[in-house]
């Protein structure tokens, strides 16, 4: 499953340039690695919705400063997402129930 057996898996944009199906496979694999026990998975994402669909905890950063940390539903609030410099609406994914962020205007 992984090339190395380490207690901490660090990833930088692991789904970049992948189609949606491959993104989902990668994310399910990461969840399985974490669920198997003994490993923590930490990954950087720019895709807020993909991260929110799978993450137990999220960190929102702006200019290297942590603006919020916690469960996705705590962290992904419209007022906080001003770090994107874009007006956002936050709702719920229709099947997963996870936060869903949509850019407006």
BATI-742659 format. One record per residue: x, y, z of N, C-alpha, C, O in turn. Coordinates in steps of 0.02 Angstrom, whole numbers, padded with zeros to 5 digits, always signed. Atoms other than C-alpha are relative to their C-alpha. Example, Ala and Ser with C-alpha at 12.3 -4.5 7.8 and 13.67 -1.06 7.14 Angstrom:
2
+00045-00059+00000+00615-00225+00390+00045+00060+00000+00097+00059+00033 -00042-00059-00003+00684-00053+00357-00039+00055+00037-00014+00110+00045 
END
This chain:
105
+00041-00060+00000+00000+00000+00000+00043+00063+00000+00032+00108-00040 -00046-00057-00002+00139+00124+00047+00071-00024-00011+00087-00081+00003 -00069+00018+00014+00321+00126-00003+00041-00006+00064+00091-00043+00065 -00037+00001-00063+00379+00154+00177-00047-00015+00057-00106+00003+00055 +00039+00015-00060+00318+00093+00345+00022+00047+00055+00069+00032+00092 -00017-00051-00050+00324+00248+00455-00062+00016+00041-00118+00008+00017 +00058-00017-00040+00212+00305+00598-00034+00065-00022-00092+00077-00004 +00027-00063+00024+00185+00474+00513+00007+00003-00076+00062-00006-00103 +00000-00007+00072+00136+00495+00331-00012+00073-00017-00066+00099-00001 +00006-00070+00019+00166+00672+00265-00008+00005-00075+00032-00024-00113 +00015-00005+00071+00093+00719+00096-00012+00073-00019-00045+00110+00018 +00011-00067+00026+00095+00879-00006-00039-00006-00065-00012-00028-00116 +00044+00002+00059-00051+00890-00128+00001-00068-00035+00017-00072-00094 -00005+00067+00029-00063+00701-00156-00048-00014-00057-00041-00065-00091 +00049+00013+00053-00210+00716-00276+00005+00048-00058-00038+00047-00102 -00008-00048+00053-00146+00855-00388+00006-00035-00067+00042-00085-00073 -00002+00025+00069-00172+00820-00574-00033-00068-00009-00025-00100-00061 +00036+00063+00007-00277+00665-00539-00072+00013-00018-00101+00064+00002 +00071-00008+00013-00451+00640-00608-00039-00018+00063-00011-00044+00111 +00041+00007-00061-00595+00630-00484+00001-00071+00027+00007-00081+00088 +00000+00070-00023-00599+00440-00476+00066-00018+00034+00066-00051+00086 -00065+00013-00031-00413+00431-00439+00009+00039+00066+00039+00013+00113 -00002-00038-00063-00428+00568-00308-00036-00038+00055-00011-00044+00111 +00039+00037-00049-00562+00467-00220+00038-00063+00023+00037-00080+00082 -00039+00060-00017-00454+00309-00226+00058+00017+00047+00070-00018+00096 -00056-00021-00043-00305+00401-00151-00026+00017+00069+00004-00004+00119 +00026-00020-00065-00412+00475-00013-00024-00061+00040-00013-00064+00100 +00022+00061-00035-00492+00307+00030+00060-00040+00024+00058-00069+00079 -00061+00034-00022-00317+00231+00037+00029+00033+00061+00050-00001+00108 -00027-00036-00058-00258+00366+00157-00042-00011+00062-00015-00019+00117 +00044+00014-00057-00410+00341+00268+00013-00070+00026+00015-00081+00087 -00014+00069-00020-00375+00154+00269+00066-00006+00037+00072-00043+00086 -00066+00000-00033-00193+00184+00316-00007+00026+00072+00020-00003+00119 +00009-00029-00067-00245+00294+00463-00043-00045+00044-00029-00053+00103 +00045+00043-00038-00384+00176+00516+00032-00065+00022+00011-00095+00072 -00034+00063-00017-00268+00026+00518+00037+00005+00067+00055-00046+00096 -00030-00010-00065-00191+00101+00674+00075+00010-00003+00110-00017-00047 -00071-00011-00005-00021+00161+00723+00029+00051-00048+00090+00061-00049 -00025-00050+00048-00008+00293+00586-00044+00063+00002-00104+00060+00011 +00035-00064+00009-00053+00475+00570+00013+00022-00071+00069+00016-00096 -00007-00026+00068-00084+00550+00399-00011+00075+00003-00063+00098+00025 +00004-00072+00003-00050+00735+00375+00012+00020-00072+00063+00001-00102 -00005-00017+00070-00080+00810+00204-00020+00073-00011-00064+00099+00023 +00017-00068+00021-00084+00984+00125-00044-00005-00062-00029-00041-00109 +00047-00001+00057-00230+01018+00007-00021+00071-00014-00027+00112+00032 +00034-00062+00019-00295+01166-00089-00073-00015-00016-00114+00032-00018 +00069+00021+00014-00454+01068-00130-00036-00007+00066-00033-00060+00098 +00034-00002-00066-00558+01115+00022-00052-00055+00005-00057-00088+00057 +00054+00049-00004-00703+01001-00021+00025-00072+00004-00003-00113+00039 -00029+00067-00004-00596+00847-00049+00027-00012+00070+00014-00065+00100 -00026+00007-00068-00507+00876+00116-00057-00008+00051-00053-00050+00095 +00055+00002-00047-00671+00907+00208-00038-00066-00003-00067-00087+00047 +00036+00064+00007-00745+00745+00140+00034-00057+00037+00001-00106+00054 -00036+00056-00029-00610+00638+00218+00036+00015+00066+00051-00031+00104 -00042-00017-00058-00518+00732+00356-00039-00004+00066-00098+00013+00069 +00027-00003-00068-00550+00707+00541+00010+00070+00028-00032+00096+00064 -00017-00067-00023-00466+00873+00575+00031+00039-00058+00063+00010-00102 -00027-00044+00051-00418+01022+00466+00033+00060+00032+00017+00079+00088 -00032-00062-00020-00306+01172+00482-00006+00048-00060+00011+00029-00116 +00002-00052+00052-00338+01332+00383+00055+00049+00016+00059+00076+00071 -00057-00045-00009-00183+01438+00358-00006+00058-00049-00036+00053-00102 -00002-00060+00042-00158+01612+00287+00068+00032+00010+00083+00056+00065 -00065-00031-00005+00016+01676+00251+00044-00033+00052+00084+00000+00085 -00040+00037-00048+00093+01540+00359-00026+00003+00071+00005-00025+00117 +00029-00007-00067-00018+01582+00507-00063-00044+00004-00105-00043-00040 +00059+00042-00011-00145+01457+00575-00058+00044+00019-00056+00080+00069 +00060-00040-00014-00316+01539+00567-00052-00040+00038-00091-00012+00077 +00048+00042-00036-00416+01390+00630+00023-00073-00005+00056-00093-00053 -00016+00071-00001-00395+01207+00676-00057-00036+00035-00083-00011+00086 +00053+00038-00031-00524+01075+00717-00034-00045-00050-00008-00057-00105 +00039+00042+00046-00656+00964+00639-00022+00043-00060-00032+00103-00053 +00018-00040+00059-00705+01016+00462-00061+00045+00010-00061+00102-00012 +00060-00041-00010-00877+01076+00516+00012+00060+00047-00025+00109+00045 -00018-00057-00043-00795+01189+00647+00043+00050-00038+00036+00111-00029 -00049-00042+00034-00659+01256+00533-00029+00034-00061-00013+00092-00074 +00024-00027+00063-00753+01282+00371-00064+00040+00009-00119+00015-00002 +00055-00047-00009-00862+01429+00410+00013+00059-00047+00070+00081-00054 -00006-00051+00052-00895+01564+00281+00043+00059+00022+00084+00083-00018 -00039-00058-00023-00821+01705+00387+00074-00016+00002+00115+00028-00011 -00070+00019-00004-00659+01609+00410+00031-00007-00069+00091+00004-00078 -00027+00014+00066-00641+01569+00226+00019+00063-00039+00031+00059-00100 -00025-00060+00033-00595+01749+00187+00073-00008-00019+00099+00033-00058 -00070+00013+00020-00419+01678+00174+00004-00017-00074+00057-00010-00104 +00001+00016+00072-00471+01624-00002-00009+00063-00043-00004+00061-00104 +00012-00063+00035-00506+01807-00047-00056-00008-00052-00052+00018-00107 +00057+00015+00043-00670+01748-00122-00060-00010+00045-00055-00044+00096 +00060+00011-00040-00847+01755-00055-00021-00073-00008-00022-00100-00063 +00016+00071+00000-00900+01580-00006-00067-00013+00036-00087+00025+00080 +00057+00028-00036-01056+01486+00045+00021-00068+00026+00055-00105-00010 -00015+00066-00028-01040+01336+00159-00065-00035+00013-00109-00011+00049 +00060+00041-00009-01172+01201+00150+00020-00070+00019+00073-00081+00050 -00013+00071-00015-01180+01012+00166+00001-00040-00064-00040-00030-00109 -00002+00046+00057-01130+00880+00041-00063-00042+00002-00082-00066+00056 +00065+00034-00001-01293+00795-00012+00002-00073+00021-00049-00098+00046 -00002+00071-00019-01234+00616+00018+00047-00015+00058+00036-00062+00096 -00050+00012-00052-01084+00628+00135-00016+00036+00065+00005+00015+00119 +00016-00040-00059-01153+00759+00253+00058+00043+00025+00053+00075+00077 -00057-00041-00019-00983+00843+00259-00008+00071-00025-00049+00083-00069 +00005-00068+00025-00957+01030+00235+00015+00002-00075+00057-00035-00101 -00009-00010+00071-00968+01087+00054+00008+00075-00011-00038+00113+00004 -00015-00071+00009-00889+01254+00007-00008+00017-00074+00019-00016-00118 +00014-00022+00069-00949+01346-00148+00019+00073-00006-00003+00115+00034 -00017-00069+00013-00873+01505-00218-00060+00034-00033-00094+00005-00075 +00054-00039+00030-01000+01640-00262+00027+00067-00024+00077+00092+00001 -00018-00064+00031-00989+01798-00367+00071-00001-00021+00096+00048-00048 
END
